[in-house]
């Protein structure tokens, strides 16, 4: 019998009522539980040694083996502050604050052991304060940054300034390890030796030189490398993609929908079309058809394509390109629901009442041929201009169905508003490039009625499929959104009330509901404070994630929800498709359902991690282009709106949606930060969210993706707060 000794030890130590045992007694307990008297002491000792190093167990002063948490020792991931001086460690039990001087040289994303700080510390008793006692595993092995070269006597010394300002690490690189890189170059560096203490220097070697740190191309490459995003697929994956994409499409075992009025609606630029729609009006309501590319037919579980897709997790959408989850032979080819071409699909038909309630969901393996590639802007033009639209003839035959879709959209929208589903306002930037790839303009991306229609239809399909699987007791990769923390919502309410927004809905109940927050957002919109209030609320909410256990989605106010509609670009959707098809084929039994549960769990965990990575990379690339754009506007005066206030200054946004920092040092002495009200104040002078001020674009660092503003005081339009309107911040004793 194969027994995992390490897992057994962890199980014993974590049991309720466990009393620390000596190693000899623990070995006897293991022999008793495994019924293996021949188990050698050395085998258990090696397991104990590994568990101690990974901090899954700890030794008491008397040499007995205990649970680390019983001794006040915890393990977690260190998350450094914006400037790396202090940080936080999230464990299974709680989140701990690590004050300056207590990090023991830990850097961002390290796995560390911590314990609560000593009673004699000035930080003791203010919350969950802890100190790092050891670094279990380094989270960063390679990083990008800029090379600085200087002379020390007869020798040249090179140092790396990391791009990530959360990593406060001095990295020295020997001349022989520069790999041809020079001062001012952006490079990818591997850490070869970590410092023994916070004041020591690390050693590194250059793995790749991207070029001049001020250039767009070098920074682009640096961001891709730092997030582990590859533009190239392995040859084995490409070969498999070419092979499966050449398979002949047949109707065998599929519902033939090629004569139905089914079509796609997407942006003009989109090439990976993974969803098409159809609608039928009935005496009792509607039947909404959502037809999704059957990617799982081509990407078999365990194949080279599947392994690569699982590792990537999602397609990543940048300003000028897409890094797809699947090779273009699939994403833009055989899986894309191109106009007039037969395509294999998985169809979900939701039977809806006249009020938009989902009465039932039916799922089929199908085959379709999209009537037309609908374009958002064109259909929006038809909605506005009807027969006078220049695109009217293109869609003429499908317009009766489209108008029925608009009718259903209004019903679904009203239903969503009635149940209080939140719609946070956010300004999405569209960066316009010239023929050389240089940003020449930035405009706000508009979402018209057709974009919102597709969004509502996809929400309906995702909810319908998740509910279908849940009611059938079949595993699923759910999209969940936990309820917000009460303290964070109370802080948000205080801020919104000080802006003059009505927060009375939150007083109605002890629990927080989406309807209450939606009512506050609606009042903020009426007062033209929608963007500001939405941004603060977003920071107060939990992050949506994937899970294999059903939980409600707070933001949508929905009990069951999953991602089903984008398997070309999201791995969890692909997993849901596999589970649905296995159910349709009768392949899920009591004996093998555990395998599908494990599939859902693995997919949920990895997909959540990959989603965070992709979002970070997309944000970094967008910030890079914005910095390059702002570099062309240095020394210009602009009117900006304050979007974020911190202890070190405030961030403000231009009309082109670019953000810059006005540091507190540049404002002069005497300003104090009020965290609750997001305000910097000095006497009756204050800067707070939503204020309009005039700034000078002082300097732009493309490599660090930082824009620095300087306040133009004589023309400032910042708000002056009267003492009875706004409480003055208390001065802290030094």
C-alpha positions as CSV (number, residue, x, y, z in Angstrom):
1,X,0.0,0.0,0.0
2,X,1.4,3.4,-1.0
3,X,1.2,5.8,1.9
4,X,2.2,9.5,1.6
5,X,4.1,9.9,4.9
6,X,4.3,13.7,4.7
7,X,0.5,14.0,4.2
8,X,-0.1,11.6,7.0
9,X,2.1,13.6,9.4
10,X,0.3,16.9,8.5
11,X,-3.0,15.2,9.0
12,X,-2.0,13.9,12.5
13,X,-0.5,17.3,13.6
14,X,-3.6,19.2,12.5
15,X,-6.1,17.0,14.2
16,X,-8.3,18.7,16.9
17,X,-7.0,17.8,20.3
18,X,-3.5,16.8,19.0
19,X,-0.8,17.0,21.7
20,X,2.8,17.5,20.6
21,X,4.6,14.2,20.3
22,X,8.3,13.3,20.3
23,X,9.6,12.1,17.0
24,X,9.8,8.5,18.4
25,X,6.2,8.5,19.5
26,X,5.1,10.1,16.2
27,X,6.9,7.3,14.3
28,X,5.0,4.7,16.4
29,X,1.7,6.4,15.7
30,X,2.5,6.3,11.9
31,X,3.3,2.6,12.1
32,X,0.0,2.0,14.0
33,X,-2.1,3.9,11.4
34,X,-0.4,2.4,8.4
35,X,-0.2,-1.1,9.9
36,X,3.4,-1.2,8.7
37,X,5.8,-2.4,11.4
38,X,8.6,-2.5,8.8
39,X,8.5,1.2,8.2
40,X,12.1,2.5,8.7
41,X,12.8,5.4,11.0
42,X,15.0,7.1,8.3
43,X,12.0,7.3,5.9
44,X,9.9,9.2,8.5
45,X,12.8,11.4,9.6
46,X,13.4,12.5,6.0
47,X,9.7,13.4,5.8
48,X,9.9,15.3,9.1
49,X,12.9,17.2,7.8
50,X,11.2,18.3,4.6
51,X,8.0,19.3,6.5
52,X,10.1,21.4,9.0
53,X,11.8,23.2,6.1
54,X,8.5,24.0,4.4
55,X,7.0,25.0,7.8
56,X,4.2,22.4,7.7
57,X,5.4,21.3,11.2
58,X,7.5,22.9,14.0
59,X,9.5,21.7,17.0
60,X,8.7,22.9,20.5
61,X,11.5,23.9,22.9
62,X,11.4,20.3,24.3
63,X,11.9,18.8,20.8
64,X,8.4,17.7,20.3
65,X,6.6,18.0,16.9
66,X,3.7,20.5,16.8
67,X,1.5,22.4,14.5
68,X,3.2,25.8,13.6
69,X,-0.1,27.7,14.3
70,X,-0.2,26.2,17.8
71,X,3.1,27.9,18.4
72,X,2.0,31.2,16.9
73,X,3.9,30.6,13.7
74,X,2.2,31.0,10.3
75,X,3.1,30.4,6.7
76,X,2.0,32.7,3.8
77,X,2.9,34.8,0.8
78,X,4.6,38.1,1.4
79,X,3.0,41.0,-0.5
80,X,5.2,44.1,-0.4
81,X,3.8,47.6,-0.3
82,X,4.1,49.9,-3.3
83,X,7.6,50.9,-2.3
84,X,8.6,47.6,-0.7
85,X,9.4,49.0,2.8
86,X,6.6,47.0,4.5
87,X,4.0,44.5,3.5
88,X,1.4,42.0,4.3
89,X,1.3,38.2,4.6
90,X,-1.9,36.3,3.8
91,X,-2.3,33.0,5.6
92,X,-5.1,30.5,5.8
93,X,-6.1,32.1,9.1
94,X,-5.8,35.8,8.6
95,X,-3.9,38.7,7.0
96,X,-0.9,40.1,8.9
97,X,0.8,43.5,8.7
98,X,4.6,43.3,8.5
99,X,6.0,46.7,9.7
100,X,9.2,48.3,8.3
101,X,12.2,46.6,9.7
102,X,10.4,43.3,10.3
103,X,10.6,41.9,6.8
104,X,14.0,40.1,7.3
105,X,14.8,40.8,3.6
106,X,11.7,39.1,2.2
107,X,10.7,40.4,-1.2
108,X,7.4,40.5,-3.0
109,X,5.8,37.0,-3.5
110,X,8.2,35.1,-1.2
111,X,6.7,32.3,0.8
112,X,7.6,33.2,4.4
113,X,7.2,32.1,8.0
114,X,5.9,34.7,10.4
115,X,5.1,35.1,14.1
116,X,3.4,37.9,16.0
117,X,5.7,40.7,17.0
118,X,7.1,41.0,20.5
119,X,5.1,43.0,23.1
120,X,7.9,45.4,23.5
121,X,7.5,46.6,19.9
122,X,5.9,50.0,19.2
123,X,3.7,48.2,16.6
124,X,2.3,45.7,19.1
125,X,-1.4,45.8,19.8
126,X,-2.5,47.8,16.8
127,X,-3.9,44.8,14.8
128,X,-2.5,41.7,13.3
129,X,1.2,42.7,13.4
130,X,3.8,40.1,12.7
131,X,7.5,39.7,11.8
132,X,9.1,37.5,9.2
133,X,11.2,34.8,10.9
134,X,12.4,32.9,7.8
135,X,12.0,32.8,4.1
136,X,10.8,29.4,3.0
137,X,10.8,29.8,-0.7
138,X,11.7,32.7,-3.0
139,X,8.9,33.8,-5.3
140,X,11.0,35.8,-7.7
141,X,13.9,34.2,-9.6
142,X,13.9,36.3,-12.7
143,X,12.9,40.0,-13.1
144,X,13.2,42.8,-15.6
145,X,14.8,46.1,-14.9
146,X,17.3,48.8,-16.1
147,X,21.1,48.5,-16.0
148,X,23.1,51.2,-14.3
149,X,26.9,51.2,-14.8
150,X,29.3,53.1,-12.7
151,X,33.0,53.0,-11.8
152,X,34.5,52.0,-8.5
153,X,38.3,52.5,-8.8
154,X,39.5,50.6,-11.8
155,X,36.5,48.4,-12.0
156,X,33.1,48.8,-13.6
157,X,30.1,47.9,-11.4
158,X,26.7,47.2,-12.8
159,X,23.4,47.3,-10.9
160,X,19.9,46.4,-11.8
161,X,17.0,48.7,-10.9
162,X,13.9,46.4,-10.9
163,X,10.9,47.5,-12.9
164,X,8.6,46.3,-10.1
165,X,8.9,49.0,-7.3
166,X,7.6,46.4,-4.8
167,X,10.9,44.6,-5.1
168,X,13.4,46.6,-3.0
169,X,16.4,44.7,-3.9
170,X,19.9,45.8,-4.8
171,X,21.2,43.5,-7.5
172,X,24.9,43.6,-8.5
173,X,25.9,42.2,-11.9
174,X,29.5,41.3,-12.7
175,X,31.0,42.5,-16.0
176,X,31.2,38.9,-17.3
177,X,27.5,38.4,-16.5
178,X,26.2,41.4,-18.4
179,X,25.8,39.5,-21.7
180,X,26.7,42.6,-23.7
181,X,24.1,44.8,-22.0
182,X,25.1,48.4,-21.3
183,X,24.0,51.2,-19.0
184,X,20.5,52.3,-19.8
185,X,19.4,49.0,-21.3
186,X,16.3,47.1,-20.3
187,X,17.2,43.5,-19.4
188,X,15.9,40.2,-18.1
189,X,18.0,39.2,-15.1
190,X,18.2,36.0,-13.1
191,X,19.1,36.2,-9.4
192,X,22.0,33.9,-8.7
193,X,22.5,34.8,-5.0
194,X,20.0,36.3,-2.6
195,X,21.1,38.7,0.2
196,X,21.6,37.3,3.7
197,X,20.1,40.5,5.3
198,X,18.0,43.4,4.0
199,X,21.1,45.7,3.7
200,X,23.2,43.2,1.6
201,X,23.3,43.0,-2.2
202,X,22.0,40.2,-4.4
203,X,23.9,38.9,-7.3
204,X,22.5,38.4,-10.8
205,X,23.2,37.6,-14.4
206,X,21.6,39.0,-17.6
207,X,19.5,36.4,-19.5
208,X,18.3,38.7,-22.3
209,X,18.8,42.3,-23.3
210,X,15.8,44.0,-24.7
211,X,17.4,47.3,-25.8
212,X,17.2,50.9,-24.8
213,X,15.1,51.3,-21.6
214,X,13.3,54.3,-23.0
215,X,12.1,52.5,-26.2
216,X,8.6,51.1,-26.6
217,X,9.8,47.8,-28.0
218,X,12.3,47.1,-25.1
219,X,9.6,47.8,-22.5
220,X,7.0,45.7,-24.4
221,X,9.4,42.7,-24.3
222,X,10.2,43.3,-20.7
223,X,6.5,43.2,-19.7
224,X,5.9,40.0,-21.6
225,X,8.9,38.3,-20.0
226,X,8.0,39.5,-16.5
227,X,4.5,38.0,-16.7
228,X,5.7,34.8,-18.4
229,X,3.7,35.4,-21.6
230,X,5.1,33.8,-24.7
231,X,4.2,35.0,-28.2
232,X,5.3,31.6,-29.7
233,X,3.8,28.2,-29.5
234,X,5.9,25.0,-29.2
235,X,6.2,23.2,-32.6
236,X,4.5,20.1,-31.1
237,X,1.4,22.3,-30.3
238,X,1.5,23.9,-33.8
239,X,1.7,20.6,-35.5
240,X,-1.2,19.2,-33.5
241,X,-3.2,22.3,-34.3
242,X,-2.6,21.9,-38.1
243,X,-3.6,18.3,-37.9
244,X,-6.9,18.6,-36.0
245,X,-8.0,21.7,-37.9
246,X,-7.8,19.7,-41.2
247,X,-10.5,17.3,-39.9
248,X,-13.6,17.1,-42.1
249,X,-16.7,18.6,-40.4
250,X,-19.7,16.3,-40.3
251,X,-23.2,16.4,-38.9
252,X,-23.0,13.0,-37.3
253,X,-24.5,12.9,-33.8
254,X,-25.2,16.7,-34.0
255,X,-28.3,18.9,-34.2
256,X,-28.2,20.5,-37.6
257,X,-29.0,24.2,-37.2
258,X,-27.5,25.5,-40.5
259,X,-30.8,26.7,-41.9
260,X,-31.6,28.7,-38.8
261,X,-31.1,32.5,-38.6
262,X,-27.9,32.3,-36.4
263,X,-25.3,35.0,-36.6
264,X,-22.4,36.5,-34.7
265,X,-22.1,40.1,-33.3
266,X,-18.6,41.4,-32.4
267,X,-16.2,44.2,-33.0
268,X,-14.8,44.9,-36.5
269,X,-11.3,43.8,-35.5
270,X,-12.4,40.5,-33.8
271,X,-11.1,37.3,-35.6
272,X,-11.8,34.7,-32.8
273,X,-15.6,34.5,-33.0
274,X,-16.7,32.0,-30.4
275,X,-20.3,32.9,-29.9
276,X,-23.4,33.2,-32.2
277,X,-27.0,33.9,-31.2
278,X,-30.6,33.1,-32.3
279,X,-34.0,34.0,-31.0
280,X,-37.6,32.7,-31.2
281,X,-40.6,34.4,-29.8
282,X,-43.3,32.1,-28.4
283,X,-46.7,32.5,-26.9
284,X,-45.3,32.4,-23.4
285,X,-42.0,34.2,-23.9
286,X,-38.8,33.5,-25.8
287,X,-36.3,30.9,-26.7
288,X,-32.8,32.3,-26.7
289,X,-30.2,30.3,-28.5
290,X,-26.5,30.8,-27.7
291,X,-24.2,28.7,-29.9
292,X,-20.6,28.4,-28.8
293,X,-17.6,27.0,-30.7
294,X,-17.1,23.4,-29.8
295,X,-13.4,23.8,-29.0
296,X,-13.3,20.6,-26.9
297,X,-13.9,18.6,-30.1
298,X,-10.4,19.7,-31.3
299,X,-8.6,20.2,-28.0
300,X,-8.6,16.8,-26.5
301,X,-7.9,16.4,-22.8
302,X,-4.2,15.6,-22.1
303,X,-3.1,16.5,-25.6
304,X,-0.3,19.0,-26.4
305,X,-2.9,21.6,-27.3
306,X,-4.6,21.0,-24.0
307,X,-1.4,21.2,-21.9
308,X,-0.4,24.5,-23.5
309,X,-3.9,26.0,-23.1
310,X,-4.1,25.0,-19.4
311,X,-0.7,26.7,-18.9
312,X,-1.7,29.9,-20.7
313,X,-5.2,29.9,-19.2
314,X,-6.5,32.8,-21.3
315,X,-5.9,34.9,-24.3
316,X,-4.3,38.2,-23.5
317,X,-5.5,41.3,-25.4
318,X,-3.0,44.1,-25.8
319,X,-3.2,47.4,-27.5
320,X,-1.8,46.2,-30.9
321,X,-2.0,42.5,-30.7
322,X,-3.6,39.4,-29.2
323,X,-1.6,36.6,-27.6
324,X,-4.1,33.7,-28.0
325,X,-4.6,30.8,-25.8
326,X,-4.8,28.5,-28.8
327,X,-2.9,28.7,-32.1
328,X,-4.5,30.8,-34.9
329,X,-5.3,27.6,-36.9
330,X,-8.0,27.1,-34.2
331,X,-8.7,30.5,-32.7
332,X,-9.0,32.3,-36.0
333,X,-9.6,29.2,-38.1
334,X,-11.6,26.1,-37.6
335,X,-13.1,27.1,-34.2
336,X,-14.0,30.7,-35.2
337,X,-17.7,31.0,-36.3
338,X,-16.9,32.7,-39.5
339,X,-19.7,33.9,-41.8
340,X,-21.0,31.3,-44.3
341,X,-18.8,28.4,-43.0
342,X,-20.0,25.2,-41.3
343,X,-18.8,25.1,-37.7
344,X,-19.2,22.6,-34.8
345,X,-20.9,24.1,-31.8
346,X,-22.3,23.5,-28.4
347,X,-25.7,25.1,-28.2
348,X,-27.6,26.2,-25.2
349,X,-31.3,27.0,-25.6
350,X,-32.8,29.0,-22.7
351,X,-36.6,29.0,-22.5
352,X,-37.5,32.4,-21.0
353,X,-40.8,33.7,-19.6
354,X,-42.2,37.0,-20.7
355,X,-40.4,38.6,-17.7
356,X,-37.1,37.1,-18.7
357,X,-36.9,34.3,-16.1
358,X,-35.1,31.2,-17.1
359,X,-37.6,28.4,-17.1
360,X,-35.4,25.7,-18.5
361,X,-32.1,25.1,-20.4
362,X,-31.4,22.5,-23.0
363,X,-27.9,21.7,-24.3
364,X,-27.0,20.1,-27.6
365,X,-24.0,19.3,-29.7
366,X,-24.7,21.1,-32.9
367,X,-23.5,22.4,-36.3
368,X,-24.2,25.9,-37.5
369,X,-23.4,28.3,-40.4
370,X,-23.4,31.9,-39.3
371,X,-25.5,34.1,-41.6
372,X,-23.4,37.2,-41.2
373,X,-20.6,38.7,-39.1
374,X,-22.5,41.4,-37.3
375,X,-20.5,44.4,-36.3
376,X,-21.3,46.4,-33.1
377,X,-21.0,49.8,-34.6
378,X,-23.0,48.9,-37.7
379,X,-25.9,47.5,-35.8
380,X,-25.8,50.4,-33.4
381,X,-26.1,52.7,-36.4
382,X,-29.2,50.8,-37.6
383,X,-30.8,51.1,-34.1
384,X,-30.2,54.9,-34.3
385,X,-31.0,55.5,-38.0
386,X,-33.2,52.5,-39.0
387,X,-33.8,52.5,-42.8
388,X,-31.6,55.5,-43.3
389,X,-28.5,53.6,-42.0
390,X,-25.9,52.8,-44.7
391,X,-25.8,49.3,-43.2
392,X,-29.5,48.6,-43.5
393,X,-29.3,46.5,-46.7
394,X,-26.5,44.3,-45.3
395,X,-28.7,43.1,-42.4
396,X,-32.1,43.5,-44.0
397,X,-33.0,39.8,-44.0
398,X,-32.0,39.3,-40.3
399,X,-33.6,42.5,-38.9
400,X,-36.9,40.9,-37.8
401,X,-34.9,38.6,-35.6
402,X,-32.6,41.4,-34.5
403,X,-35.5,43.6,-33.4
404,X,-36.9,40.6,-31.4
405,X,-33.5,40.4,-29.8
406,X,-33.7,44.0,-28.9
407,X,-37.1,43.4,-27.3
408,X,-35.7,40.5,-25.3
409,X,-32.7,42.6,-24.3
410,X,-34.9,45.3,-22.8
411,X,-36.7,42.6,-20.7
412,X,-33.4,41.0,-19.5
413,X,-32.0,44.4,-18.7
414,X,-35.1,45.3,-16.6
415,X,-34.9,42.0,-14.8
416,X,-31.2,42.6,-14.0
417,X,-31.9,46.1,-12.7
418,X,-34.9,44.8,-10.6
419,X,-32.8,42.2,-8.8
420,X,-30.1,44.8,-8.2
421,X,-27.2,43.5,-10.3
422,X,-24.4,46.0,-10.1
423,X,-23.1,47.8,-13.1
424,X,-19.9,49.6,-12.1
425,X,-19.0,52.5,-14.4
426,X,-15.5,52.3,-15.8
427,X,-13.7,54.2,-18.6
428,X,-12.1,51.9,-21.1
429,X,-9.4,53.4,-23.2
430,X,-8.9,52.8,-26.9
431,X,-5.3,53.7,-27.9
432,X,-4.9,54.9,-31.5
433,X,-1.6,54.0,-33.2
434,X,0.1,55.4,-36.3
435,X,1.5,53.1,-39.0
436,X,4.7,52.8,-37.0
437,X,2.9,51.6,-33.9
438,X,3.4,54.9,-32.0
439,X,0.4,56.1,-29.9
440,X,-1.1,59.3,-31.4
441,X,-4.4,59.5,-29.6
442,X,-6.4,57.9,-26.8
443,X,-10.2,57.9,-26.8
444,X,-12.9,56.5,-24.5
445,X,-14.3,53.2,-25.8
446,X,-18.1,53.5,-26.0
447,X,-20.4,50.6,-25.2
448,X,-23.6,50.8,-27.3
449,X,-26.9,49.0,-27.1
450,X,-25.6,46.1,-29.2
451,X,-22.6,45.5,-27.0
452,X,-24.9,45.4,-23.9
453,X,-27.3,43.1,-25.7
454,X,-24.6,40.5,-26.3
455,X,-23.5,40.9,-22.7
456,X,-27.0,40.2,-21.4
457,X,-27.4,37.2,-23.7
458,X,-24.0,35.7,-22.5
459,X,-24.9,36.3,-18.9
460,X,-28.2,34.4,-19.5
461,X,-26.4,31.5,-21.1
462,X,-23.8,31.3,-18.3
463,X,-26.4,31.3,-15.6
464,X,-28.5,28.8,-17.5
465,X,-25.7,26.3,-17.9
466,X,-24.4,26.6,-14.4
467,X,-27.9,26.1,-13.0
468,X,-28.4,23.1,-15.3
469,X,-25.2,21.4,-14.0
470,X,-25.8,22.3,-10.4
471,X,-29.4,20.9,-10.5
472,X,-28.1,17.7,-12.0
473,X,-25.4,17.4,-9.3
474,X,-22.7,17.5,-11.9
475,X,-19.3,19.1,-11.3
476,X,-18.7,22.6,-12.8
477,X,-16.2,25.4,-12.8
478,X,-18.2,28.2,-11.2
479,X,-17.6,31.9,-11.4
480,X,-18.1,33.1,-7.8
481,X,-18.0,36.6,-6.2
482,X,-17.9,36.6,-2.4
483,X,-19.9,39.1,-0.3
484,X,-17.9,42.2,0.6
485,X,-16.3,42.8,4.0
486,X,-18.5,44.9,6.2
487,X,-15.7,47.2,7.4
488,X,-14.7,48.1,3.9
489,X,-18.3,48.8,2.9
490,X,-18.7,51.0,6.0
491,X,-15.6,53.0,5.0
492,X,-16.9,53.3,1.4
493,X,-20.3,54.6,2.8
494,X,-18.5,57.2,4.9
495,X,-16.6,58.4,1.8
496,X,-19.7,58.5,-0.4
497,X,-21.7,60.3,2.2
498,X,-19.1,63.0,2.5
499,X,-19.4,63.5,-1.3
500,X,-23.1,64.1,-0.8
501,X,-24.2,60.7,-2.1
502,X,-27.3,59.1,-0.5
503,X,-26.1,56.0,1.4
504,X,-29.3,55.4,3.3
505,X,-30.0,52.1,1.5
506,X,-27.2,50.5,3.5
507,X,-29.0,51.3,6.8
508,X,-32.1,49.3,5.8
509,X,-30.7,45.9,6.7
510,X,-27.9,44.3,8.6
511,X,-26.7,42.4,5.5
512,X,-25.2,44.0,2.4
513,X,-27.0,43.4,-0.8
514,X,-26.2,44.3,-4.5
515,X,-29.5,46.2,-4.6
516,X,-28.3,48.6,-1.9
517,X,-25.0,49.3,-3.6
518,X,-26.7,49.7,-7.0
519,X,-29.0,52.3,-5.5
520,X,-26.0,54.2,-4.2
521,X,-24.3,54.0,-7.6
522,X,-27.5,55.3,-9.3
523,X,-27.6,58.3,-7.0
524,X,-23.9,58.9,-7.6
525,X,-24.5,58.9,-11.4
526,X,-27.3,61.5,-11.0
527,X,-24.8,63.7,-9.1
528,X,-22.2,63.1,-11.9
529,X,-19.9,61.3,-9.4
530,X,-20.4,57.8,-11.0
531,X,-16.8,57.2,-12.1
532,X,-15.3,58.2,-8.7
533,X,-17.8,56.4,-6.5
534,X,-17.6,53.3,-8.8
535,X,-13.8,53.2,-8.5
536,X,-13.8,53.4,-4.7
537,X,-16.6,50.7,-4.5
538,X,-14.6,48.4,-6.8
539,X,-11.7,48.6,-4.3
540,X,-14.1,47.7,-1.5
541,X,-15.5,44.5,-3.2
542,X,-14.0,41.1,-3.3
543,X,-12.4,39.9,-6.5
544,X,-14.4,37.4,-8.7
545,X,-12.7,34.1,-9.0
546,X,-13.2,30.5,-10.3
547,X,-14.2,27.7,-7.9
548,X,-15.3,24.1,-8.1
549,X,-17.8,24.5,-5.3
550,X,-21.0,26.4,-6.0
551,X,-21.3,29.8,-4.3
552,X,-23.4,32.8,-5.3
553,X,-22.1,35.7,-7.5
554,X,-22.6,38.8,-5.3
555,X,-22.2,41.4,-8.1
556,X,-24.7,39.8,-10.4
557,X,-27.0,38.7,-7.5
558,X,-27.1,35.2,-9.0
559,X,-26.9,31.9,-7.2
560,X,-25.3,29.8,-10.0
561,X,-23.0,31.2,-12.5
562,X,-20.2,29.9,-14.7
563,X,-18.2,30.9,-17.8
564,X,-19.4,28.9,-20.8
565,X,-19.4,31.3,-23.8
566,X,-15.7,31.8,-24.6
567,X,-13.8,28.5,-24.8
568,X,-11.5,29.9,-27.6
569,X,-10.0,32.4,-25.2
570,X,-10.7,31.0,-21.6
571,X,-9.7,27.6,-20.2
572,X,-12.5,27.4,-17.6
573,X,-15.1,27.6,-20.4
574,X,-13.3,24.8,-22.2
575,X,-13.5,22.7,-19.0
576,X,-17.3,23.4,-18.6
577,X,-17.7,22.3,-22.3
578,X,-15.9,19.0,-21.6
579,X,-18.1,18.3,-18.6
580,X,-21.3,19.1,-20.5
581,X,-20.4,16.9,-23.4
582,X,-19.5,14.0,-21.0
583,X,-22.9,14.4,-19.5
584,X,-24.7,14.4,-22.9
585,X,-22.8,11.2,-23.8
586,X,-23.7,9.5,-20.5
587,X,-20.0,9.3,-19.6
588,X,-20.4,10.6,-16.0
589,X,-21.1,7.9,-13.5
590,X,-20.9,7.4,-9.7
591,X,-17.5,5.7,-10.2
592,X,-15.8,8.4,-12.3
593,X,-17.5,11.6,-11.1
594,X,-14.5,12.1,-8.8
595,X,-12.3,12.6,-11.8
596,X,-14.6,15.3,-13.1
597,X,-14.5,17.0,-9.7
598,X,-10.7,17.0,-9.8
599,X,-10.8,18.4,-13.3
600,X,-13.0,21.2,-12.2
601,X,-10.8,21.9,-9.1
602,X,-7.6,22.0,-11.1
603,X,-9.1,24.2,-13.8
604,X,-10.5,26.6,-11.3
605,X,-7.3,27.1,-9.4
606,X,-5.0,27.5,-12.4
607,X,-7.5,29.7,-14.3
608,X,-7.8,32.1,-11.4
609,X,-4.0,32.5,-11.2
610,X,-3.7,32.9,-15.0
611,X,-6.5,35.5,-15.1
612,X,-4.6,37.6,-12.6
613,X,-1.5,37.3,-14.7
614,X,-3.2,38.3,-17.9
615,X,-5.0,41.2,-16.4
616,X,-1.8,42.5,-14.9
617,X,0.0,42.2,-18.3
618,X,-2.8,43.9,-20.1
619,X,-2.8,46.8,-17.6
620,X,1.0,47.1,-17.8
621,X,1.0,47.3,-21.6
622,X,-1.8,49.9,-21.6
623,X,0.2,52.0,-19.1
624,X,3.3,51.7,-21.2
625,X,1.5,53.1,-24.3
626,X,0.0,55.8,-22.2
627,X,3.4,56.8,-20.9
628,X,4.8,56.9,-24.5
629,X,1.8,59.1,-25.4
630,X,2.4,61.4,-22.5
631,X,6.1,61.6,-23.2
632,X,5.2,63.6,-26.3
633,X,3.3,66.1,-24.0
634,X,6.0,66.9,-21.4
635,X,6.0,70.5,-20.2
636,X,2.3,70.9,-21.2
637,X,-0.4,72.2,-18.8
638,X,-3.5,70.1,-18.6
639,X,-6.7,70.1,-16.6
640,X,-7.1,66.8,-14.7
641,X,-9.4,65.1,-12.3
642,X,-8.2,63.5,-9.0
643,X,-8.9,59.8,-9.1
644,X,-6.9,58.5,-6.1
645,X,-5.5,60.0,-2.9
646,X,-2.7,58.4,-0.9
647,X,-0.3,59.3,1.9
648,X,2.4,60.0,-0.7
649,X,0.2,62.3,-2.9
650,X,-2.7,62.0,-5.3
651,X,-3.2,60.5,-8.8
652,X,-5.1,62.5,-11.4
653,X,-6.5,61.6,-14.8
654,X,-6.4,63.6,-18.0
655,X,-9.2,63.9,-20.6
656,X,-7.2,61.2,-22.5
657,X,-7.6,58.8,-19.5
658,X,-3.8,59.0,-18.7
659,X,-2.9,59.0,-15.0
660,X,-0.1,60.9,-13.3
661,X,1.1,61.5,-9.7
662,X,1.3,64.8,-7.9
663,X,3.6,63.9,-5.0
664,X,2.9,65.2,-1.5
665,X,6.5,66.6,-1.4
666,X,5.6,68.9,-4.3
667,X,2.6,70.3,-2.5
668,X,4.6,71.8,0.3
669,X,4.7,71.1,4.1
670,X,1.7,70.6,6.3
671,X,-0.5,68.2,4.3
672,X,-2.1,65.3,6.1
673,X,-3.7,62.2,4.7
674,X,-7.2,61.2,5.8
675,X,-7.7,57.6,4.8
676,X,-11.5,57.4,5.5
677,X,-12.3,60.4,3.3
678,X,-9.5,59.9,0.7
679,X,-8.3,63.5,1.2
680,X,-5.1,65.4,1.6
681,X,-5.7,68.5,3.6
682,X,-3.8,71.5,5.1
683,X,-6.0,73.8,7.1
684,X,-9.0,74.8,4.9
685,X,-7.2,73.6,1.8
686,X,-7.9,70.1,0.6
687,X,-7.5,67.8,-2.3
688,X,-10.0,65.0,-2.7
689,X,-11.5,62.6,-5.2
690,X,-13.3,64.3,-8.1
691,X,-11.6,67.7,-7.7
692,X,-10.4,69.3,-10.9
693,X,-6.9,70.8,-10.8
694,X,-4.5,72.1,-13.4
695,X,-1.1,70.4,-13.6
696,X,2.2,70.6,-15.6
697,X,3.4,67.3,-17.1
698,X,6.7,67.5,-15.4
699,X,8.4,64.3,-16.5
700,X,7.6,60.8,-17.9
701,X,9.6,57.7,-17.2
702,X,8.7,55.2,-19.8
703,X,10.8,52.4,-18.3
704,X,9.1,52.6,-14.9
705,X,5.7,53.6,-16.5
706,X,5.4,56.6,-14.3
707,X,4.0,60.1,-15.2
708,X,4.8,62.9,-12.7
709,X,2.6,66.0,-12.5
710,X,3.3,69.3,-10.8
711,X,0.4,71.4,-9.5
712,X,-0.1,74.7,-11.2
713,X,-1.2,76.5,-8.0
714,X,-2.2,79.9,-9.3
715,X,-4.9,78.3,-11.5
716,X,-5.9,75.5,-9.1
717,X,-9.5,74.6,-8.8
718,X,-9.2,72.3,-5.9
719,X,-12.1,72.3,-3.4
720,X,-11.8,74.3,-0.1
721,X,-13.5,72.4,2.7
722,X,-15.1,74.3,5.5
723,X,-14.5,73.0,9.0
724,X,-18.2,72.2,9.6
725,X,-18.4,70.3,6.3
726,X,-15.3,68.1,6.7
727,X,-13.5,67.0,9.9
728,X,-9.9,68.1,10.0
729,X,-7.4,65.2,10.2
730,X,-5.8,64.6,13.6
731,X,-2.1,65.3,13.7
732,X,-0.1,62.2,14.7
733,X,2.5,62.5,17.5
734,X,6.0,61.8,16.3
